[in-house]
Amino acid sequence: MLGAFRSALATPDLRKKILFTLGIIVVYRLGATVPAPGVSFKNVKECVEEIDQQGIYSLINLFSGGALLNLSIFALGIMPYITASIIIQLLTVVIPRFEQLKKEGQSGQGKLTQYTRYLTIALAVLQSTGIVALAVRGQLFQNCSVDVIPDSSIFTLIVMVVTMTAGTSVIMWLGEIITEKGIGNGMSLLIFTGIAARIPTEGQNILQRGGLTFFLVCVAALLIIASVIYVEQAQRRIPVQYAKRMIGRRMYGGTSTYLPLKVNQAGVIPVIFASSLLYLPDLISRLTTSTTSEPGWWQTFVQTHLVSQSSPVHISLYFLLIVFFTYFYVGITFNPDERADEMKKFGGFIPGIRPGRPTAEYLRFVLGRITLPGSLYLGIVAILPNLFLDLTGTGQNQNFPFGGTAVLIMVGVGLDTVKQIESQLMQRNYEGFLR
Amino acid sequence: MARLKQRARRFAQKPGSADLGPYQALLTSVNEREDALRELSDSELTAAATAVREKDAFGDAERVEVCALAREAADRALGQRPFDVQVLGALGLMSGHVVEMATGEGKTLAGAVAAAGFALRGQKVHVVSVNDYLAQRDAGWMGPLYDLLGVSVGWISENSTPEERRAAYASEVTYASVSEIGFDVLRDRLATDADALVVPEPEVALIDEADSVLVDEARVPLILAGSTADNHADPELAALIRRLRKGLHYEVDDEERNVYLTGAGSEAVERALGDIDLYSPDHVSSTLSRVNIALHAEALLHRDVDYIVRDGRVHLIDDSRGRIAQLQRWPDGLQAAVEAKESVAATDSGEVLDSVTVQALLSRYPVRCGMTGTAVAVAEQLRTFYGLEVLVIPPNKECVRVDEAPRLYGTLEEKEAAIVAEIVEVHETGRPILVGTLDVAESERLSRKLGQAGLECVVLNAKNDAEEAAIIADAGSHGRITVSTQMAGRGTDIRLGGHDQADRERISELGGLYVIGSGRHSSSRLDDQLRGRAGRQGDPGGSVFFASLQDELIGQYAPDVESPSEVDDAGRVTDSGSLATVEHAQRVAEGVNLEIHRNTWRYNKLIEHQRTLVLEHRDQLLRTELAYDELSKRLPERFEELEEKVGRDELVRAARVVALFQLDERWTEHLVFLTDLREGIHLRALGRQNPLDEFHREAIPAFHRIVPDSWDLSEDVLTSAKVGDDGLDLAGAGVKRPSSTWTYLVSDNPFGSGLEETIRGIVNLVRRKR
C-alpha cells in the first residue's frame, strides 16, 4: 500500500489530485477551529474540558470533527448536507416530480442536486439557530457556568447563524470539488477528516495516564484497525455464469464473474441505528424529569443501566441491538428474490442451481450464514470502546477514535480512497508495459 | 440585449454558445478580398492557392485567403457562390468546431471549403460521411472545386480494392464513410508485412451529420471477424422456441430489452430436448446459450421493425435512420438465431478478431470537426466525449415554417384515425404531405389506412430503398402524399414543386410542404430533423406531431402514466399533465441513451487504450526485427541451427510471422475475456465495490500477460516447427490465420443491462447514509 502511495505521488496528475485533496482538507480543518464571531473562545475551551456528558449531540459532533462544540464557523460540519441528500433521496419515492427528474438522467440529476443544495442551506439555518439558541441559554454545555456567548444581543446571534450557514455551504462546496477534481468521495473524506482530527487530542489524554498505557492502547488500536480492515475486505464469492451469447471460444470460464457478498454487508449503519435508539430513553427521561420532583423508578433505571455506558445492561443491549439491526438492514437492502429475478432476467445463474426460486433460496441461505459473523463482528467492534472506558473517561465512547463507529467509518472511507487511487494508478501505469 | 444574453450563456458555458463574433470579422475580410480575386485567371487562382501552402504559419490571414479563394473557385467550378453563412461555417470548421447549420443550407459546400483549407495547410483530411453513396457523390460533386485549388481528392466505397484505397488515402482530401475507414483500420491489423498497410496516420476528420455519427452511432462497434468452427443456430430449436407462449413459458420485461424463460418454459424446453438439465455444466455454455439466443430472436426482434427479410436474407434496420443497415449484424450468435427463426440460409459467423467503436475510431484523429443540422441538443455530449464546441451558424434566410403544437391522443387507434383525418383535410388543398413514421410496419399500416380512406400515397421505407431518390425528388409536388420511415428524416432535400420545381409558386402559396410526424422519436433531434424537411432555405412549410399515450416511447420510458383528465370527443387529450408526459418520456429516453453511451465509453476507454498499446507493439514487430532479436535471445541454439538450414532472411520473416500470429491470437482471447468480464461486472456493486474499478483491476493484469505469453508461445512454435522445402513449416506448427475474414458493424448493444443502473442507485443511497 505504501508502494502504491509512492508511485501515486510519482505520477504528476495523480499527485496533483492528491495534493489538491489534502489542500482542501487543510482548509476544512482550519475552518473547524476558527470560532464564529461573538463566541468567547476562552470560555468555550473551558466548557469543553469540563464536559462529561454529550447527549444527543455526540454523533453530530463526531461528524463535524469537534467543530460543533467549538462553535466554530464550520460548526455544523457536513451533517446538513448528508441529511439533505437523504431527504431528497427519500422524496424521490414520494414526490412524482422528483421521481420523474431522477429518471431523466443527467439533466434531471443536476436539478435534484440543486434542490439538495437549497435544502442543505435551509437545514443549516435551522440547525445553526438551534445551536446558537442552546449555546446562548447555556444548555449546550449543561454543567458549564461561564458564558460561551458573552454578548447575546440579537445582532450577534444573527451574525452567528449567518456565519455557520455560510460555513456549511462552503463545506458542501469543498466536498463537491474534492469529488470532482480531487480523489475519493468528498463527503466521506470530510467525515473521515473530522474523526481523524480527534486522534491527537485523545492520544494526548491517554498519554497523560502513563507511557505504558499509551503503548498498550496503541498496540490495541493497531490490532483493531488491522482486523477491521481484514473483515471489511472479506467477501463470499458466489460464481455466476451468463448464457446469453455464443462465442467462438470461451477460455476463462467465468472465473471472474461472481456475486460478492461482504461479511459486513450492512456497513456502519446498524451501529448508528443502535446507538441512536439507545439515546432515546435517555432523552425521554430528561424531558420528563422536572427539577422539583423526585425521579421516577424508570428514570432511575435508565440513568443507572442505560445511560451509564459501562453497565453490563447497556453493553449487552447495545450489542443485541446491533446484531438485530444488521439482520434487519441486510434484509431490507439485499432482497434475494429480487436478485434472483434480475439474474434470471439477464440470463445469469449460479452453476448447478436453477434460476428463479432455487437461486433465491440459495442466496438467502448463504446470506443468512454470512450475516451471523458479520453482525457479531459489528457488535464486538462497537462495544470495544466500552472496555476502554477507564482510559478515556465516561461518555467518550462513540468519539473515541479507536472504536465503534469511528473506526468503521475511517477504515471504510480509507479503503475506498486507497482503492480509487490504486485504480487510477493502474490506468496510468501502462507505459511500463512495452519496455 | 440578445448579445448580452449570448455573452451570459457563454460565460456559463452553456452548450452551443461558441462565439460567432471573430468569424464574422473574418468574413468581412473574405468579402473584401473578393474583387481582387475575380480578376485572376483560373491558373492564377490555382497558383494563389498553392502559394498558401508555402506559408510557414497558418493564421487568420491565411484562413481568410483560403476562404476567399475557395469561394471564387466554387463560383467558377461549380457555378455556386458560397453564401456568407457557408463561409462562416467553413471558418468554424477550420477552427475545429462542430457547426450547426440549418437543414438545406449547403453543408457539403461549406465542408469542402474547410477541407480544402486544411489541405492547403498541409494536413490530410478525411471527410467522414454516413454512407458510401454520399462519399462518392460529394467527392465527385466537389471535385472541380478541389481541382481548381490544386488539392487532390479521392473517395472510397465498399467495393474499392486495396490499391484504390491506398491511392484514395494518399490524396489530400479523402471522402469515405465512417464504416469503411473503420474497416480499413481493422484490416490493417492483420497485415504481416509493413507494405500491406492501407491507412495512413490520421490527421483531420471532418464529419458530416456529426450528431448522428458522434453521438447516435458512437458506441457501435465495428468488427473484424475470422471464420471458425461453425456455431450455426439450428432451425429445429427455433421451431421449438416458436411453440413457447409468452407469459407462460417466457416473460419479457417492461422495457422490451430482456426475455427469459419461466420455470415452466425451461421444463418444456428440457422435455423437448430429451429430458436434459439445461443448467447442468454440460449444457450451460452450449444448449442454454442457444436457447436464450433463440428466445431473444423470437421475442424481442420483430420483423419489419428491427429487420426485414429480402432476397432470402435478413437485413437489419438502422434505428435512427430507418433504412437498411447493409453492414450491420447482430453479435454473438444472434444473427444466426434470427436467420434460423426466419428459415433463411445462415450467413457466415465466426469469432471477433478485433473491434473498434466509432467513437474510438474518430478519437484517433488529432483534429476533428463536424457539421450537422442538429448539434445544440447534444452539445454537452460533444464537449464531454470529444472536447468539441458547437458553433451555431445563422440561417441564410429566416425559417418561416409553422410548427404546430403536438397533438396527443389516448389510444393508438384514435391517433391514427386523427392522422388520416388530418391528411384528408390537408390533401384537399393539394398541399404536398410528408408523413414520418417510426418503423416499417407503421408506414405500411398507415398507407393501408390511407388507401381505405380513398387516398393514394407513396411509401418509402427500407423495403424499397432503391426508389428513394425518385420518391424524394417528387415528394414536394402537388397533391403528393409520401409516407416514409426515418429514411426521409435526415439529409434528404425535398424541393417544392417536384423534381423540376415547375410547380414551385403554386405549392408555396398552398403553404409549402406539410410534415406530419406519426409519433415522437426517442430523441428531440430526430423530431427536429424530420421537421427540417419542410421550410428549407426560407421556403414556407408546416409541421405537426401526433402522439398517443399507447406509443412505445411512453410505454417504455414513462410506463406509470396517469390516465388523462381532459379528453375531447375525437379522443384528443388536452390536459397539460398528459402533454408533459410525452416530453418527459422523450427526456427519459435521451437520458437513458446518454447513460448507456457514457457507461459504454467508460469501459471502452480502457479497452481502446490497451488496443493502442498492443498495436504499437505490433507495429514494432511489423517494421523492425524485434521478433528475431527477442526470440534468438530466448533460443540461441535453436536459432543457430535454423539459421544454418533456412538462412537469416527466412528466419527473420518466420520469427515475425509467428510473433504477430501469437500476439493477434492473445488479443482475440483477451477480447473474449473482456466481454465475459464486462457482462458480469455489475454484480460487484452488490459487494459495495465500484464495478468500473473492479473491471480495471481484472482487465489490467490480464492485459499485462498478453505480450509475455505471446513470446512464450512463439518460442514453443519455433522450437517445434519442422524445416520444410520452402523454409519453416509454420502452418504445421499451428500458425494458422483464419481462412477468411470479413467486417461488419454490430447492431447496438442488444444485451443491454438495466441492472447496473438500478443497483448503482441503491448503492448510492446506502453510501450517502454512511
Boltz contact constraints between the chains, C-beta under 6 A:
constraints:
  - contact:
      token1: [A, 85]
      token2: [B, 768]
      max_distance: 6.0
  - contact:
      token1: [A, 89]
      token2: [B, 765]
      max_distance: 6.0
  - contact:
      token1: [A, 100]
      token2: [B, 584]
      max_distance: 6.0
  - contact:
      token1: [A, 103]
      token2: [B, 588]
      max_distance: 6.0
  - contact:
      token1: [A, 104]
      token2: [B, 587]
      max_distance: 6.0
  - contact:
      token1: [A, 104]
      token2: [B, 588]
      max_distance: 6.0
  - contact:
      token1: [A, 104]
      token2: [B, 591]
      max_distance: 6.0
  - contact:
      token1: [A, 105]
      token2: [B, 591]
      max_distance: 6.0
  - contact:
      token1: [A, 105]
      token2: [B, 594]
      max_distance: 6.0
  - contact:
      token1: [A, 105]
      token2: [B, 595]
      max_distance: 6.0
  - contact:
      token1: [A, 235]
      token2: [B, 687]
      max_distance: 6.0
  - contact:
      token1: [A, 240]
      token2: [B, 680]
      max_distance: 6.0
  - contact:
      token1: [A, 242]
      token2: [B, 679]
      max_distance: 6.0
  - contact:
      token1: [A, 242]
      token2: [B, 680]
      max_distance: 6.0
  - contact:
      token1: [A, 243]
      token2: [B, 284]
      max_distance: 6.0
  - contact:
      token1: [A, 243]
      token2: [B, 288]
      max_distance: 6.0
  - contact:
      token1: [A, 243]
      token2: [B, 289]
      max_distance: 6.0
  - contact:
      token1: [A, 243]
      token2: [B, 292]
      max_distance: 6.0
  - contact:
      token1: [A, 244]
      token2: [B, 292]
      max_distance: 6.0
  - contact:
      token1: [A, 244]
      token2: [B, 751]
      max_distance: 6.0
  - contact:
      token1: [A, 245]
      token2: [B, 332]
      max_distance: 6.0
  - contact:
      token1: [A, 246]
      token2: [B, 231]
      max_distance: 6.0
  - contact:
      token1: [A, 246]
      token2: [B, 289]
      max_distance: 6.0
  - contact:
      token1: [A, 246]
      token2: [B, 332]
      max_distance: 6.0
  - contact:
      token1: [A, 246]
      token2: [B, 333]
      max_distance: 6.0
  - contact:
      token1: [A, 247]
      token2: [B, 332]
      max_distance: 6.0
  - contact:
      token1: [A, 247]
      token2: [B, 672]
      max_distance: 6.0
  - contact:
      token1: [A, 248]
      token2: [B, 228]
      max_distance: 6.0
  - contact:
      token1: [A, 248]
      token2: [B, 351]
      max_distance: 6.0
  - contact:
      token1: [A, 251]
      token2: [B, 669]
      max_distance: 6.0
  - contact:
      token1: [A, 252]
      token2: [B, 673]
      max_distance: 6.0
  - contact:
      token1: [A, 256]
      token2: [B, 677]
      max_distance: 6.0
  - contact:
      token1: [A, 256]
      token2: [B, 698]
      max_distance: 6.0
  - contact:
      token1: [A, 257]
      token2: [B, 680]
      max_distance: 6.0
  - contact:
      token1: [A, 259]
      token2: [B, 683]
      max_distance: 6.0
  - contact:
      token1: [A, 259]
      token2: [B, 686]
      max_distance: 6.0
  - contact:
      token1: [A, 260]
      token2: [B, 684]
      max_distance: 6.0
  - contact:
      token1: [A, 260]
      token2: [B, 687]
      max_distance: 6.0
  - contact:
      token1: [A, 262]
      token2: [B, 687]
      max_distance: 6.0
  - contact:
      token1: [A, 267]
      token2: [B, 770]
      max_distance: 6.0
  - contact:
      token1: [A, 268]
      token2: [B, 770]
      max_distance: 6.0
  - contact:
      token1: [A, 269]
      token2: [B, 769]
      max_distance: 6.0
  - contact:
      token1: [A, 342]
      token2: [B, 755]
      max_distance: 6.0
  - contact:
      token1: [A, 344]
      token2: [B, 260]
      max_distance: 6.0
  - contact:
      token1: [A, 345]
      token2: [B, 253]
      max_distance: 6.0
  - contact:
      token1: [A, 345]
      token2: [B, 258]
      max_distance: 6.0
  - contact:
      token1: [A, 345]
      token2: [B, 260]
      max_distance: 6.0
  - contact:
      token1: [A, 346]
      token2: [B, 753]
      max_distance: 6.0
  - contact:
      token1: [A, 346]
      token2: [B, 755]
      max_distance: 6.0
  - contact:
      token1: [A, 347]
      token2: [B, 292]
      max_distance: 6.0
  - contact:
      token1: [A, 354]
      token2: [B, 279]
      max_distance: 6.0
  - contact:
      token1: [A, 356]
      token2: [B, 263]
      max_distance: 6.0
  - contact:
      token1: [A, 423]
      token2: [B, 693]
      max_distance: 6.0
  - contact:
      token1: [A, 423]
      token2: [B, 696]
      max_distance: 6.0
  - contact:
      token1: [A, 426]
      token2: [B, 696]
      max_distance: 6.0
  - contact:
      token1: [A, 426]
      token2: [B, 700]
      max_distance: 6.0
  - contact:
      token1: [A, 430]
      token2: [B, 613]
      max_distance: 6.0
